[in-house]
């Protein structure tokens, strides 16, 4: 394949990709259908912001946020069936069972681990050791600004963690499991090795004092933007949205079988962070995964970073031993 040149980089030499927004198909049909798939994402975002801004304290609590999140994902799951982006990404029962296994893992075992050793737990330990009242001035900011700051702090750290996972082999090992998924569906963001899921969730937002409602509003922002990364639905995304926020198109390119394309679009919610550091590529891909689209079993996903890491260590030790033997002078 010749590929497509963008600056000094060439994309699509190993697998077909589409580069440039003008080359991406759009939702067609009647005016109501086009209206829905153009403004659904902004409407959800602004609707959630309005809810968390005006909702009474009796409703604005964590349990409400959980139920909103579950209901939103169920709706998007149904939308995948009604208006799929790619037929090849159609959700089979096997794919659904795997996705739900990881979703359940995130709410149970990983949730328990995060409670004791996550970044928030460690930050709480540090904050209890010193007087950090000087950071309380964040609570005087406007509520929406606090919420945006929470999301930005997390996303900025996540960008560098994600980028590091693609550039440092020890971090790539646990992250590589996530790149073996061969299609995008609403719960695919939960699929991965537990070690990678733990690392990608680290952040320093807990160092700062924000109002509880601002934190819930931040969660709503993250949900209303980041959820679309892994979804089999095509939207006529407004130009301003795709300039600021990560989209399914951006993330499908990141999961493509083309190596150069995977080294782009690292941010979770705010694609403008990638634009700031020159790693944003606008486009999409349908063929996803690694090793020609080989699908990993759950067992292999759980053990791959450790078995592959041990294999690499043995190979390097094996190469080092003969070299040392040759360096010893004969007596």
C-alpha positions in Angstrom: 0.0 0.0 0.0 1.2 3.5 -0.8 -0.5 5.1 2.1 -1.4 8.8 2.7 1.2 11.3 3.6 0.4 13.9 6.3 3.4 16.1 7.0 6.4 13.8 7.6 4.2 10.8 8.4 2.6 8.2 6.1 -0.6 6.5 7.1 -2.2 3.4 5.8 0.8 1.5 4.5 -0.1 -1.7 6.5 -3.9 -1.5 6.5 -6.6 0.7 4.9 -7.4 3.9 6.7 -9.4 7.0 5.8 -7.6 10.3 6.4 -9.4 13.7 6.5 -12.9 14.6 7.5 -14.1 15.3 4.0 -13.5 11.6 3.1 -15.5 10.1 5.9 -19.1 9.0 5.1 -22.0 10.9 6.6 -25.4 9.8 7.9 -27.9 10.1 5.1 -31.7 10.0 5.2 -34.6 12.3 6.0 -34.2 15.7 7.8 -35.2 14.3 11.2 -32.6 11.5 11.0 -29.9 13.9 10.0 -30.9 16.3 12.7 -30.8 13.6 15.4 -27.4 12.2 14.4 -25.9 15.7 14.1 -27.0 17.2 17.4 -27.5 14.2 19.6 -24.0 14.5 21.2 -24.1 18.2 21.9 -27.7 17.9 23.2 -26.7 15.2 25.7 -23.6 17.2 26.9 -25.5 20.4 27.5 -28.5 18.6 28.9 -26.3 16.8 31.5 -24.5 20.1 32.4 -27.9 21.8 33.0 -29.1 18.9 35.1 -26.1 18.8 37.4 -26.1 22.6 37.6 -29.8 23.0 38.6 -30.7 19.7 40.2 -31.6 19.9 43.9 -29.2 18.4 46.4 -31.6 15.5 47.1 -31.1 14.3 43.6 -27.6 15.5 42.8 -25.7 12.6 44.3 -23.4 9.7 43.3 -26.2 7.1 43.0 -28.0 9.3 40.5 -24.8 9.6 38.4 -24.5 5.8 38.4 -28.0 5.3 37.2 -27.7 8.0 34.5 -24.5 6.3 33.3 -26.1 2.9 33.1 -29.2 4.2 31.3 -27.1 6.2 28.9 -25.0 3.1 28.0 -28.1 0.9 27.5 -29.6 3.5 25.2 -26.3 3.7 23.1 -26.2 -0.1 23.1 -29.7 -0.1 21.4 -28.5 2.7 19.1 -25.7 0.4 17.9 -28.3 -2.1 16.7 -30.5 0.6 15.0 -27.8 2.6 13.3 -24.4 0.7 13.1 -21.4 2.4 11.7 -19.9 -0.8 10.3 -21.7 -4.1 9.9 -18.4 -5.8 10.6 -18.6 -4.4 14.1 -22.0 -5.9 14.8 -22.1 -7.0 18.5 -22.3 -10.8 18.7 -23.3 -12.6 21.9 -19.7 -13.7 22.4 -18.5 -10.1 22.1 -21.2 -8.9 24.4 -20.4 -11.5 27.1 -16.7 -10.6 27.0 -17.5 -6.9 27.3 -19.9 -7.4 30.2 -17.3 -9.6 32.0 -14.9 -6.7 32.0 -17.6 -4.2 33.0 -18.4 -6.4 36.0 -14.7 -6.7 36.8 -14.4 -2.9 36.8 -17.3 -2.5 39.3 -16.1 -5.3 41.6 -12.5 -6.5 41.9 -10.9 -3.5 40.2 -13.1 -1.2 42.2 -11.9 -2.8 45.5 -8.3 -2.6 44.5 -8.7 1.1 43.4 -10.2 1.9 46.8 -6.9 1.0 48.5 -4.0 1.7 46.1 -5.4 4.0 43.4 -4.0 7.5 42.9 -6.9 8.9 44.9 -6.1 6.6 47.8 -2.4 7.6 47.8 -3.2 11.3 47.4 -5.5 11.0 50.4 -2.7 9.5 52.4 -0.3 12.4 51.4 -3.0 15.1 52.1 -3.6 13.7 55.6 0.1 14.0 56.4 0.3 17.8 55.7 -1.7 20.9 55.8 -3.1 21.3 52.2 -5.7 24.0 53.0 -4.0 26.3 50.5 -5.5 24.2 47.7 -9.1 24.9 48.9 -9.3 28.1 46.9 -10.5 26.0 43.9 -13.9 25.8 45.6 -14.4 29.5 44.9 -14.2 29.0 41.1 -17.4 28.9 39.0 -18.9 25.4 39.1 -18.5 24.8 35.4 -14.9 25.9 35.5 -14.2 23.5 38.3 -15.8 20.7 36.4 -13.8 21.5 33.2 -10.6 21.7 35.3 -11.2 18.3 36.8 -11.7 16.7 33.4 -8.7 18.5 31.9 -6.3 17.5 34.7 -7.3 13.9 34.4 -7.2 14.0 30.6 -3.8 15.7 30.4 -2.3 13.1 32.7 -4.1 10.3 30.8 -2.7 11.6 27.5 0.9 11.3 28.7 0.3 7.9 30.4 -1.3 6.6 27.2 1.5 8.0 25.0 4.0 6.5 27.3 2.3 3.1 26.9 3.0 3.3 23.2 6.6 4.3 23.6 8.0 2.3 26.5 7.9 -1.5 26.3 7.1 -2.3 30.0 4.0 -0.1 29.8 3.1 -1.3 26.3 2.8 -4.9 27.5 -0.3 -4.4 29.6 -1.7 -1.8 27.2 -1.2 -4.0 24.1 -4.1 -6.3 25.2 -6.6 -3.5 24.6 -5.3 -3.1 21.0 -6.2 -6.7 20.2 -9.9 -5.8 20.1 -11.2 -6.1 16.6 -14.2 -3.8 16.7 -15.6 -0.9 18.7 -18.7 -1.3 20.8 -20.1 0.7 23.7 -18.3 -1.3 26.4 -15.0 -2.0 24.7 -13.3 0.7 26.8 -13.5 -1.7 29.7 -11.7 -4.5 27.9 -8.1 -4.8 28.7 -5.6 -6.3 31.2 -6.4 -5.2 34.8 -2.9 -3.7 35.2 -3.5 -1.5 32.2 -6.9 -0.5 33.4 -5.4 0.5 36.7 -2.6 2.5 35.2 -4.8 4.4 32.7 -7.0 5.5 35.6 -4.3 7.2 37.6 -4.5 11.0 38.1 -3.8 13.8 40.4 -7.2 15.5 40.5 -7.6 14.3 44.1 -4.9 16.7 45.2 -7.2 19.7 44.7 -10.4 20.7 46.6 -13.4 20.8 44.3 -17.0 21.0 45.2 -18.7 17.5 45.1 -21.2 18.8 42.6 -18.4 19.9 40.3 -16.9 16.4 40.5 -20.2 14.9 39.4 -20.5 17.5 36.7 -17.0 16.5 35.6 -18.1 12.9 35.5 -21.0 13.9 33.3 -18.7 15.8 30.9 -16.4 12.8 30.7 -19.3 10.4 30.0 -20.9 12.7 27.4 -17.6 13.0 25.5 -15.5 10.0 26.2 -18.2 7.3 25.8 -18.3 7.8 22.1 -14.7 6.6 21.6 -15.9 3.0 21.6 -19.2 2.9 19.8 -20.5 1.4 16.6 -22.7 4.4 15.6 -22.0 6.9 12.9 -22.7 10.6 13.8 -22.6 13.7 11.6 -20.4 15.2 14.2 -20.4 19.1 14.2 -17.1 20.5 13.0 -16.5 22.3 16.3 -17.1 19.1 18.3 -14.6 17.0 16.4 -12.0 19.8 16.7 -12.3 19.9 20.5 -13.3 16.4 21.5 -12.2 12.8 20.8 -14.6 10.9 18.5 -15.2 7.4 17.3 -13.4 8.3 14.1 -10.3 9.4 16.0 -10.2 6.4 18.2 -10.9 3.9 15.4 -7.8 5.2 13.7 -5.8 4.7 17.0 -7.0 1.1 17.0 -6.3 0.5 13.3 -4.0 -2.4 12.1 -1.8 0.3 10.6 1.1 0.9 13.0 1.7 4.6 12.2 -2.0 5.3 12.8 -2.0 3.8 16.2 0.6 6.4 17.3 -1.9 9.2 17.3 -5.1 10.4 19.2 -4.0 9.5 22.7 -6.3 11.8 24.7 -9.4 10.4 26.3 -11.9 13.3 26.0 -10.1 16.4 24.7 -8.6 15.8 21.3 -7.3 19.4 21.3 -4.6 18.1 23.7 -3.3 15.9 20.8 -3.6 18.9 18.5 -1.4 20.8 21.0 1.4 18.2 20.8 1.1 17.3 17.1 -0.3 13.8 17.6 -3.9 14.4 16.3 -4.9 12.7 13.0 -8.4 13.2 11.7 -9.8 10.1 10.0 -11.2 6.7 10.7 -10.5 2.9 10.2 -12.7 -0.1 10.0 -10.1 -2.9 10.2 -8.9 -3.0 13.8 -6.6 -5.1 16.0 -3.2 -6.6 15.8 -1.6 -9.6 14.1 -4.1 -9.4 11.3 -7.1 -9.1 13.6 -6.4 -12.0 15.9 -8.9 -12.1 18.8 -7.6 -12.8 22.3 -9.4 -15.0 24.7 -10.1 -13.6 28.2 -7.4 -16.0 29.7 -4.8 -14.7 27.3 -5.8 -11.1 28.0 -5.2 -11.7 31.7 -1.8 -13.3 31.3 -0.3 -11.9 28.1 1.7 -9.0 29.7 3.4 -11.4 32.1 4.0 -14.3 29.7 5.2 -12.0 26.9 7.4 -10.1 29.3 9.0 -13.3 30.7 9.6 -14.5 27.1 11.3 -11.2 26.2 13.5 -11.4 29.3 14.6 -15.0 28.5 15.3 -14.0 24.9 17.5 -11.1 26.0 19.3 -13.2 28.6 19.9 -15.8 25.9 21.4 -13.3 23.5 23.6 -11.8 26.3 25.0 -15.2 27.4 26.8 -16.1 24.1 28.1 -12.5 23.8 29.7 -12.8 27.3 31.1 -16.2 26.4 32.8 -14.8 23.3 34.3 -11.9 25.4 36.1 -14.3 27.7 39.7 -14.8 26.4 40.8 -18.4 25.9 43.5 -19.6 28.4 
